[in-house]
């Protein structure tokens, strides 16, 4: 079974997330100073990341490590046998809130 953690990385008041949008340059990162592609400014960035683990407990521990290295305070853990990159795909099995930890579904 594949596990995925979803969370949102918020930008602080003095920063913003800039994403160049270009179909011609997809698949790799281009520094903003080196492209004339249109730029989208975002207040936050949604993330869906694969989590390694052969069980729920292993996946939960791996997800906690990922969340701990991000600015996120909330996250959702999904079990997804289809290995989809779509946000919300699979079965929601737990939610994380900073300070409270995990709650199961």
Secondary structure as GFF3:
##gff-version 3
##sequence-region A 1 105
A	DSSP	beta_strand	3	10	.	.	.	ID=ss1
A	DSSP	beta_strand	17	21	.	.	.	ID=ss2
A	DSSP	three_ten_helix	23	25	.	.	.	ID=ss3
A	DSSP	three_ten_helix	32	34	.	.	.	ID=ss4
A	DSSP	beta_strand	38	42	.	.	.	ID=ss5
A	DSSP	beta_strand	44	51	.	.	.	ID=ss6
A	DSSP	alpha_helix	56	68	.	.	.	ID=ss7
A	DSSP	beta_strand	74	79	.	.	.	ID=ss8
A	DSSP	beta_strand	91	97	.	.	.	ID=ss9
A	DSSP	beta_strand	101	104	.	.	.	ID=ss10
###
